[in-house]
Amino acid sequence: MSEEIKNAEHGVLLTGWKIPEYTKHERGRHWYLWAGIVFALLLAYAIYTLDFLFAVILILAAVIIFVRAREEPVEIDFSIFERGVSVGRKFHAWKEMVCFYIIYEPPEVKNLYFNLKGLRSRLSIPLKNQNPLKVREILLKYLTEDLDEEKEPLSEEYERFLKI
Protein backbone atom coordinates (compact mmCIF):
# COMPACT_ATOMS: atom_id res chain seq x y z
CA MET A 1 0.00 0.00 0.00
CA SER A 2 1.37 3.39 -0.92
CA GLU A 3 -0.23 5.37 1.87
CA GLU A 4 -0.61 4.25 5.45
CA ILE A 5 -4.20 4.28 6.67
CA LYS A 6 -4.60 4.11 10.41
CA ASN A 7 -7.75 3.16 12.32
CA ALA A 8 -7.78 4.24 15.96
CA GLU A 9 -9.20 0.89 17.13
CA HIS A 10 -7.55 -1.58 14.76
CA GLY A 11 -4.17 -0.03 13.92
CA VAL A 12 -2.63 0.41 10.49
CA LEU A 13 -4.48 -1.02 7.49
CA LEU A 14 -2.12 -3.55 5.89
CA THR A 15 -4.30 -4.65 2.98
CA GLY A 16 -7.92 -5.08 2.03
CA TRP A 17 -10.37 -5.87 -0.74
CA LYS A 18 -14.08 -6.25 -1.45
CA ILE A 19 -15.71 -9.67 -1.08
CA PRO A 20 -19.25 -10.86 -1.80
CA GLU A 21 -21.49 -11.37 1.24
CA TYR A 22 -22.09 -14.95 0.03
CA THR A 23 -21.17 -17.09 -2.97
CA LYS A 24 -23.67 -16.92 -5.81
CA HIS A 25 -23.64 -20.07 -7.92
CA GLU A 26 -24.61 -20.21 -11.58
CA ARG A 27 -27.52 -22.63 -11.89
CA GLY A 28 -29.08 -23.84 -15.10
CA ARG A 29 -32.52 -25.25 -15.83
CA HIS A 30 -31.36 -28.78 -15.07
CA TRP A 31 -30.28 -27.77 -11.57
CA TYR A 32 -33.74 -26.31 -10.84
CA LEU A 33 -35.44 -29.38 -12.30
CA TRP A 34 -33.44 -31.77 -10.10
CA ALA A 35 -33.76 -29.51 -7.05
CA GLY A 36 -37.55 -29.43 -7.59
CA ILE A 37 -37.70 -33.22 -7.82
CA VAL A 38 -35.63 -33.68 -4.64
CA PHE A 39 -37.71 -31.01 -2.86
CA ALA A 40 -40.99 -32.69 -3.88
CA LEU A 41 -39.75 -36.12 -2.74
CA LEU A 42 -38.55 -34.78 0.61
CA LEU A 43 -41.77 -32.82 1.11
CA ALA A 44 -43.86 -35.92 0.30
CA TYR A 45 -41.80 -37.90 2.83
CA ALA A 46 -42.31 -35.20 5.48
CA ILE A 47 -46.08 -35.24 4.93
CA TYR A 48 -46.20 -39.07 4.82
CA THR A 49 -44.37 -39.29 8.17
CA LEU A 50 -46.41 -36.37 9.58
CA ASP A 51 -43.20 -34.45 10.26
CA PHE A 52 -44.59 -30.97 9.70
CA LEU A 53 -41.56 -29.24 11.20
CA PHE A 54 -39.37 -30.88 8.53
CA ALA A 55 -41.86 -29.74 5.88
CA VAL A 56 -41.72 -26.15 7.15
CA ILE A 57 -37.90 -26.25 7.18
CA LEU A 58 -37.89 -27.57 3.59
CA ILE A 59 -40.22 -24.82 2.42
CA LEU A 60 -38.16 -22.12 4.17
CA ALA A 61 -34.94 -23.48 2.64
CA ALA A 62 -36.50 -23.49 -0.83
CA VAL A 63 -37.73 -19.90 -0.43
CA ILE A 64 -34.29 -18.73 0.74
CA ILE A 65 -32.53 -20.45 -2.17
CA PHE A 66 -34.90 -18.93 -4.75
CA VAL A 67 -34.83 -15.44 -3.21
CA ARG A 68 -31.03 -15.45 -3.10
CA ALA A 69 -30.91 -16.65 -6.72
CA ARG A 70 -32.75 -13.51 -7.85
CA GLU A 71 -30.50 -10.98 -6.12
CA GLU A 72 -26.82 -10.19 -6.32
CA PRO A 73 -24.73 -10.52 -3.14
CA VAL A 74 -23.72 -7.27 -1.48
CA GLU A 75 -20.02 -6.44 -1.68
CA ILE A 76 -18.47 -5.96 1.78
CA ASP A 77 -15.01 -4.83 2.85
CA PHE A 78 -12.41 -7.29 4.09
CA SER A 79 -9.39 -5.68 5.73
CA ILE A 80 -6.25 -6.88 7.46
CA PHE A 81 -5.10 -4.51 10.21
CA GLU A 82 -2.22 -4.59 12.68
CA ARG A 83 -4.56 -5.84 15.42
CA GLY A 84 -6.75 -8.27 13.44
CA VAL A 85 -9.10 -8.56 10.48
CA SER A 86 -12.47 -7.01 9.74
CA VAL A 87 -15.21 -8.51 7.62
CA GLY A 88 -17.84 -5.89 6.96
CA ARG A 89 -18.61 -4.42 10.40
CA LYS A 90 -17.30 -7.43 12.34
CA PHE A 91 -13.76 -7.26 13.72
CA HIS A 92 -11.75 -10.33 14.75
CA ALA A 93 -8.64 -9.66 16.85
CA TRP A 94 -5.59 -11.88 16.41
CA LYS A 95 -6.16 -13.35 19.87
CA GLU A 96 -9.53 -14.77 18.65
CA MET A 97 -7.74 -16.79 15.95
CA VAL A 98 -5.79 -20.01 16.09
CA CYS A 99 -4.17 -20.01 12.64
CA PHE A 100 -4.75 -19.36 8.94
CA TYR A 101 -4.30 -21.26 5.70
CA ILE A 102 -4.68 -20.53 2.01
CA ILE A 103 -6.13 -22.93 -0.56
CA TYR A 104 -5.25 -21.69 -4.02
CA GLU A 105 -6.41 -23.92 -6.89
CA PRO A 106 -7.64 -21.53 -9.60
CA PRO A 107 -10.15 -21.09 -11.06
CA GLU A 108 -12.41 -23.02 -8.64
CA VAL A 109 -10.81 -22.37 -5.26
CA LYS A 110 -8.97 -19.21 -4.20
CA ASN A 111 -9.73 -18.84 -0.49
CA LEU A 112 -8.15 -17.64 2.72
CA TYR A 113 -9.27 -19.46 5.88
CA PHE A 114 -8.96 -18.44 9.51
CA ASN A 115 -9.48 -21.01 12.26
CA LEU A 116 -11.19 -19.18 15.11
CA LYS A 117 -11.52 -19.96 18.78
CA GLY A 118 -15.06 -20.57 20.04
CA LEU A 119 -18.26 -21.77 18.42
CA ARG A 120 -17.75 -20.42 14.91
CA SER A 121 -14.59 -22.28 14.14
CA ARG A 122 -13.77 -21.17 10.57
CA LEU A 123 -13.88 -17.95 8.59
CA SER A 124 -13.65 -18.27 4.80
CA ILE A 125 -12.56 -15.28 2.71
CA PRO A 126 -12.41 -15.33 -1.12
CA LEU A 127 -9.02 -14.09 -2.34
CA LYS A 128 -10.51 -12.99 -5.68
CA ASN A 129 -7.61 -11.34 -7.58
CA GLN A 130 -5.30 -10.91 -4.60
CA ASN A 131 -1.78 -12.28 -4.69
CA PRO A 132 -1.87 -15.17 -2.18
CA LEU A 133 1.87 -14.86 -1.49
CA LYS A 134 1.56 -11.20 -0.45
CA VAL A 135 -1.44 -11.98 1.79
CA ARG A 136 0.46 -14.91 3.34
CA GLU A 137 3.52 -12.71 3.95
CA ILE A 138 1.40 -10.17 5.84
CA LEU A 139 -0.45 -12.77 7.91
CA LEU A 140 2.71 -14.65 8.94
CA LYS A 141 3.70 -11.63 11.05
CA TYR A 142 0.63 -12.16 13.26
CA LEU A 143 -0.55 -15.79 12.96
CA THR A 144 0.85 -19.24 12.36
CA GLU A 145 0.02 -20.96 9.09
CA ASP A 146 -1.55 -24.42 9.16
CA LEU A 147 0.52 -26.19 6.51
CA ASP A 148 -1.37 -29.47 7.02
CA GLU A 149 -4.47 -28.10 5.30
CA GLU A 150 -4.16 -28.90 1.60
CA LYS A 151 -7.79 -29.00 0.46
CA GLU A 152 -10.81 -26.81 0.91
CA PRO A 153 -13.16 -27.94 3.70
CA LEU A 154 -15.52 -30.72 2.65
CA SER A 155 -18.58 -28.60 3.46
CA GLU A 156 -17.46 -25.92 0.98
CA GLU A 157 -16.62 -28.54 -1.63
CA TYR A 158 -20.15 -29.98 -1.35
CA GLU A 159 -21.64 -26.47 -1.41
CA ARG A 160 -19.80 -25.71 -4.64
CA PHE A 161 -20.71 -29.11 -6.17
CA LEU A 162 -24.40 -28.89 -5.22
CA LYS A 163 -24.54 -25.14 -5.97
CA ILE A 164 -26.36 -24.30 -2.75
CORHU-V732579 format. One record per residue. SS is DSSP state (@ for helix, = for strand, . for the rest). PSI is psi as a letter, one per 40 degrees, with the letter a starting at -180 (NA if undefined). OMEGA is omega in degrees with one decimal (NA if undefined). Layout:
[[SS;PSI;OMEGA] [SS;PSI;OMEGA]]
This chain:
[[.;h;-176.5] [.;d;179.2] [.;i;-177.7] [.;h;177.8] [=;h;-177.0] [=;h;175.0] [=;h;-175.8] [.;d;-177.8] [.;d;-168.1] [.;e;-179.0] [=;a;-176.8] [=;h;175.3] [=;h;-178.3] [=;d;174.7] [=;i;179.1] [=;i;177.6] [=;i;178.7] [=;h;177.2] [=;i;176.3] [=;i;179.5] [.;d;176.3] [.;i;-179.8] [.;h;176.4] [.;h;-177.9] [.;i;175.0] [.;h;-178.7] [.;h;177.9] [.;a;179.6] [@;d;-179.4] [@;d;179.3] [@;d;-179.7] [@;d;177.0] [@;d;-179.8] [@;d;177.8] [@;d;177.9] [@;d;178.4] [@;d;179.4] [@;d;178.6] [@;d;-179.4] [@;d;178.9] [@;d;178.9] [@;d;178.4] [@;d;177.1] [@;d;177.6] [@;d;179.7] [@;d;179.0] [@;d;179.6] [@;d;-179.3] [.;e;-179.2] [.;f;177.9] [.;g;-174.2] [@;d;175.6] [@;d;176.6] [@;d;178.8] [@;d;179.1] [@;d;178.4] [@;d;177.2] [@;d;-178.9] [@;d;177.7] [@;d;178.8] [@;d;179.2] [@;d;179.1] [@;d;-179.7] [@;d;179.8] [@;d;-178.3] [@;d;176.9] [@;d;-179.9] [@;d;179.8] [@;d;-176.6] [@;e;-177.7] [.;i;177.8] [.;i;178.0] [.;i;178.3] [.;h;175.7] [=;h;177.6] [=;i;-179.1] [=;h;168.6] [=;h;-177.7] [=;i;173.5] [=;h;179.4] [=;i;176.3] [.;d;-174.2] [.;e;179.9] [=;a;179.9] [=;i;175.1] [=;h;176.5] [=;h;-173.5] [.;b;179.9] [.;e;-176.7] [=;h;178.7] [=;h;177.0] [=;h;177.6] [=;i;179.9] [@;d;-177.3] [@;e;176.8] [@;e;-173.7] [=;i;177.9] [=;d;-177.2] [=;a;175.2] [=;i;170.1] [=;i;-178.7] [=;h;172.6] [=;h;-175.2] [=;g;178.3] [=;g;-176.5] [.;i;2.9] [.;e;-174.4] [.;d;-171.0] [=;h;174.2] [=;g;-173.0] [=;i;173.3] [=;h;-178.7] [=;h;172.8] [=;h;171.8] [=;h;-175.8] [=;i;172.2] [.;i;175.6] [.;a;-173.2] [.;d;178.7] [.;h;-167.0] [.;e;-176.2] [=;h;176.0] [=;h;-177.2] [=;h;-177.9] [=;h;175.7] [=;h;178.3] [.;d;-177.6] [.;b;-177.4] [.;e;180.0] [.;i;175.6] [.;h;-176.3] [@;d;179.5] [@;d;177.8] [@;d;178.2] [@;d;179.0] [@;d;-179.6] [@;d;179.1] [@;d;-175.0] [@;d;-179.2] [.;d;177.5] [.;e;-172.4] [.;d;-175.6] [.;i;172.6] [=;i;178.6] [=;h;176.7] [.;g;-176.6] [.;e;178.4] [.;d;-179.7] [.;h;-177.6] [.;e;-179.4] [.;i;175.7] [.;i;179.5] [.;i;-177.2] [@;d;-179.9] [@;d;179.4] [@;d;176.4] [@;d;177.1] [@;d;178.9] [@;d;179.9] [@;d;-179.9] [@;d;-178.2] [@;e;179.5] [.;f;177.4] [.;NA;NA]]
